[in-house]
Amino acid sequence: MQNVISDNPLSVVELVMQSSPMAQGVLLLLLIFSIVSWAIIFNKFNTYRRAKGEDVRFLETFSKTENLTHIYNFAKELRVSPLARVFLTGYRELYVFQEMAKEERKKRGETLSEGGGLLVTPRDLKGISLALNKAINREVERLSHRLDFLATTGSTTPFIGLFGTVWGIMHSFRSIGLQGTASIGGVAPGIAEALIATAAGLVAAIPAVIFFNYFNNKIVLFTSVMDDFSLDFVYMAEKNFVRERVEERSFDLS
């Protein structure tokens, strides 16, 4: 009988099928964690790849085009580019401040030349900078969406697997006590069944931790690029729209 057991060991699937309902429940929970984690990983990997590509296209257009309205129309076509979204926010804020300044001059009966060409004030620039910072925070939040699930998977699934292992070992020792025997043939299947839960917990946790750190590094890079672009946009607005003569502008909102 012992030779039959050694020659025909139980497979992992057979061990799972013969395990207790508690162990099967633990394994099912770990499987759900793993499937959802991999779905998030593939989704984020594809999203970040597209976002990086669109950022490159946007920066090329922004550096080569002097008409902000053209850049604005191009940015609206980019669906996942964080830089495009930040630019759209800055453009709208700049446009609003310009319109407010023009309305104030109309009320005072001034023309653009009489106003010295000042379309936005230094105080307006602070408002634009604040709006850009808020837009960056929104983009970071959007890029980080669902990454907390990977962190949860990486931190909890090993303990869930350990719980399944402890429960399985308790069940094995209980069986040993009831049978009154402690032979290796009687104990090994139960121990193997219990250890599967630990292995399953590690299988779910390791990829989640690896890709959580990988995606966090990507978000840091995206944030750095957005911060740099925000400074460039504010400098561009100050250089071209806070001038004594409007005629000297190199950018155009019309």
C-alpha positions as CSV (number, residue, x, y, z in Angstrom):
1,M,0.0,0.0,0.0
2,Q,2.9,2.3,0.8
3,N,4.4,1.6,-2.5
4,V,1.2,2.6,-4.3
5,I,1.2,5.9,-2.4
6,S,4.8,6.6,-3.3
7,D,4.4,5.6,-6.9
8,N,1.2,7.6,-7.4
9,P,1.5,10.8,-5.3
10,L,-1.5,13.1,-5.2
11,S,-1.3,16.1,-7.6
12,V,-1.9,19.6,-6.5
13,V,-5.4,19.6,-8.1
14,E,-6.3,16.4,-6.2
15,L,-5.0,17.8,-3.0
16,V,-7.1,20.9,-3.5
17,M,-10.2,18.9,-4.4
18,Q,-9.8,16.6,-1.3
19,S,-9.0,19.5,1.1
20,S,-11.5,20.8,3.7
21,P,-14.1,23.4,2.8
22,M,-12.2,26.0,4.9
23,A,-9.0,25.4,2.9
24,Q,-10.9,25.5,-0.4
25,G,-12.4,28.8,0.7
26,V,-9.0,30.2,1.4
27,L,-7.7,29.1,-1.9
28,L,-10.7,30.6,-3.7
29,L,-10.2,33.9,-2.0
30,L,-6.5,33.9,-3.0
31,L,-7.4,33.1,-6.5
32,I,-9.8,36.1,-6.7
33,F,-7.1,38.3,-5.3
34,S,-4.6,37.0,-7.9
35,I,-7.0,37.4,-10.9
36,V,-8.0,41.0,-9.9
37,S,-4.4,41.9,-9.3
38,W,-3.3,40.7,-12.7
39,A,-6.2,42.5,-14.4
40,I,-5.0,45.7,-12.7
41,I,-1.4,45.1,-13.7
42,F,-2.2,44.6,-17.4
43,N,-4.6,47.6,-17.4
44,K,-2.1,49.9,-15.7
45,F,0.8,48.7,-17.9
46,N,-1.2,49.5,-21.0
47,T,-2.4,52.8,-19.7
48,Y,1.0,54.0,-18.6
49,R,2.5,53.0,-22.0
50,R,-0.2,55.0,-23.9
51,A,0.2,57.9,-21.5
52,K,3.9,58.1,-22.1
53,G,3.5,58.0,-25.9
54,E,0.8,60.7,-25.8
55,D,3.0,62.9,-23.6
56,V,5.8,62.6,-26.1
57,R,3.5,63.7,-28.9
58,F,2.1,66.5,-26.9
59,L,5.5,67.9,-25.9
60,E,6.6,67.8,-29.6
61,T,3.5,69.8,-30.6
62,F,3.9,72.2,-27.7
63,S,7.5,72.9,-28.5
64,K,6.9,73.5,-32.2
65,T,3.6,75.4,-32.2
66,E,3.2,79.1,-31.1
67,N,-0.6,79.2,-31.3
68,L,-2.0,78.0,-28.0
69,T,-5.5,77.4,-29.5
70,H,-4.0,74.9,-31.9
71,I,-2.2,73.2,-29.0
72,Y,-5.5,73.3,-27.1
73,N,-7.3,71.5,-29.9
74,F,-4.6,68.9,-30.2
75,A,-4.5,68.3,-26.4
76,K,-8.3,67.6,-26.4
77,E,-7.7,64.7,-28.7
78,L,-5.3,63.0,-26.3
79,R,-7.3,60.7,-24.0
80,V,-4.7,59.5,-21.4
81,S,-1.9,62.1,-21.5
82,P,-1.4,63.6,-18.1
83,L,0.5,66.6,-19.6
84,A,-2.3,67.3,-22.0
85,R,-4.8,67.4,-19.1
86,V,-2.6,69.7,-17.1
87,F,-2.2,72.0,-20.1
88,L,-5.9,72.1,-20.7
89,T,-6.4,73.3,-17.1
90,G,-3.7,76.0,-17.5
91,Y,-5.1,77.2,-20.8
92,R,-8.6,77.5,-19.5
93,E,-7.4,79.5,-16.4
94,L,-5.3,81.7,-18.6
95,Y,-8.2,82.3,-21.0
96,V,-10.5,83.2,-18.1
97,F,-8.1,85.7,-16.6
98,Q,-7.6,87.3,-19.9
99,E,-11.4,87.6,-20.5
100,M,-11.8,89.1,-17.0
101,A,-9.0,91.6,-17.7
102,K,-10.6,92.6,-21.0
103,E,-14.0,93.1,-19.3
104,E,-12.5,95.3,-16.7
105,R,-10.9,97.5,-19.3
106,K,-14.2,97.8,-21.3
107,K,-15.9,98.9,-18.1
108,R,-13.2,101.6,-17.6
109,G,-13.5,102.6,-21.3
110,E,-9.9,101.6,-22.0
111,T,-8.5,100.0,-25.1
112,L,-5.8,97.3,-25.1
113,S,-3.1,99.7,-26.0
114,E,-4.2,102.2,-23.4
115,G,-4.0,99.4,-20.8
116,G,-0.4,98.8,-21.7
117,G,-1.1,95.3,-23.0
118,L,-1.3,93.7,-19.5
119,L,-3.6,90.8,-20.1
120,V,-2.9,88.9,-16.8
121,T,-1.4,90.1,-13.6
122,P,1.2,88.5,-11.3
123,R,-1.6,87.7,-9.0
124,D,-3.4,85.9,-11.8
125,L,-0.2,83.9,-12.5
126,K,-0.4,82.6,-8.9
127,G,-3.9,81.5,-9.5
128,I,-2.8,79.7,-12.7
129,S,0.0,78.0,-10.8
130,L,-2.4,76.9,-8.1
131,A,-4.8,75.5,-10.7
132,L,-1.9,73.6,-12.4
133,N,-0.8,72.1,-9.0
134,K,-4.4,70.9,-8.4
135,A,-4.5,69.4,-11.9
136,I,-1.2,67.5,-11.2
137,N,-2.7,66.1,-8.0
138,R,-5.8,64.9,-9.9
139,E,-3.6,63.3,-12.5
140,V,-1.5,61.5,-9.8
141,E,-4.7,60.3,-8.2
142,R,-6.0,59.1,-11.5
143,L,-2.7,57.3,-12.3
144,S,-2.7,55.7,-8.8
145,H,-6.3,54.5,-9.0
146,R,-6.6,50.9,-7.9
147,L,-2.9,50.5,-7.1
148,D,-4.0,50.4,-3.4
149,F,-5.5,47.0,-4.3
150,L,-2.1,45.7,-5.3
151,A,-0.7,47.0,-2.0
152,T,-3.5,45.2,-0.1
153,T,-2.9,42.0,-2.1
154,G,0.9,42.1,-1.4
155,S,0.4,42.7,2.3
156,T,-2.5,40.4,3.2
157,T,-2.5,37.4,0.9
158,P,0.6,35.8,2.6
159,F,-1.3,36.0,5.9
160,I,-4.4,34.6,4.3
161,G,-2.3,31.7,3.0
162,L,-0.7,31.3,6.4
163,F,-4.1,31.1,8.0
164,G,-5.0,28.3,5.5
165,T,-1.8,26.5,6.4
166,V,-2.4,26.7,10.1
167,W,-6.0,25.6,9.7
168,G,-4.8,22.6,7.6
169,I,-2.2,21.6,10.1
170,M,-4.7,21.8,12.9
171,H,-7.0,19.6,10.9
172,S,-4.2,17.1,10.2
173,F,-3.2,16.8,13.8
174,R,-6.9,16.3,14.7
175,S,-7.1,13.5,12.3
176,I,-3.9,12.0,13.7
177,G,-5.5,12.1,17.2
178,L,-8.7,10.5,16.0
179,Q,-6.9,7.7,14.1
180,G,-4.3,7.1,16.8
181,T,-1.5,6.9,14.3
182,A,1.3,9.3,13.2
183,S,2.7,7.5,10.2
184,I,4.2,9.6,7.4
185,G,1.7,8.2,5.0
186,G,-1.2,9.4,7.0
187,V,0.3,12.8,7.9
188,A,1.9,13.9,4.6
189,P,-1.2,14.5,2.5
190,G,-2.7,16.7,5.2
191,I,0.5,18.7,5.6
192,A,0.9,19.0,1.8
193,E,-2.7,20.2,1.6
194,A,-2.0,22.8,4.3
195,L,1.2,24.1,2.7
196,I,-0.5,24.7,-0.6
197,A,-2.3,27.7,1.0
198,T,1.0,29.3,1.9
199,A,2.3,28.8,-1.6
200,A,-0.9,30.2,-3.1
201,G,-0.6,33.3,-0.9
202,L,3.0,33.9,-2.0
203,V,2.1,33.4,-5.7
204,A,-0.6,36.1,-5.3
205,A,1.6,38.5,-3.2
206,I,4.9,38.5,-5.1
207,P,3.7,39.9,-8.4
208,A,1.5,42.4,-6.7
209,V,4.4,43.8,-4.7
210,I,6.7,43.8,-7.7
211,F,4.3,45.7,-9.9
212,F,3.1,48.0,-7.1
213,N,6.7,49.3,-6.7
214,Y,7.2,49.4,-10.5
215,F,4.0,51.5,-11.1
216,N,4.8,53.8,-8.2
217,N,8.2,54.5,-9.8
218,K,6.4,55.3,-13.1
219,I,4.0,57.7,-11.2
220,V,7.0,59.5,-9.7
221,L,8.4,60.0,-13.2
222,F,5.1,61.2,-14.5
223,T,4.8,63.6,-11.6
224,S,8.3,65.0,-12.2
225,V,7.5,65.6,-15.9
226,M,4.2,67.4,-15.0
227,D,5.9,69.5,-12.4
228,D,8.5,70.6,-14.9
229,F,5.8,71.4,-17.5
230,S,3.8,73.4,-15.0
231,L,6.8,75.6,-14.3
232,D,7.4,76.0,-18.1
233,F,3.7,76.9,-18.6
234,V,3.8,79.6,-15.9
235,Y,7.0,81.0,-17.3
236,M,5.5,81.0,-20.8
237,A,2.4,82.8,-19.5
238,E,4.5,85.4,-17.6
239,K,6.8,86.0,-20.6
240,N,4.1,86.3,-23.3
241,F,1.0,87.7,-21.5
242,V,2.4,89.9,-18.7
243,R,4.1,92.3,-21.0
244,E,4.1,96.0,-21.5
245,R,3.3,95.6,-25.2
246,V,0.9,93.0,-26.5
247,E,2.5,93.2,-29.9
248,E,5.6,91.5,-28.6
249,R,3.8,88.3,-27.8
250,S,5.1,85.1,-29.5
251,F,2.1,83.0,-28.5
252,D,-1.5,83.6,-29.5
253,L,-4.8,82.5,-27.9
254,S,-6.9,83.5,-30.9
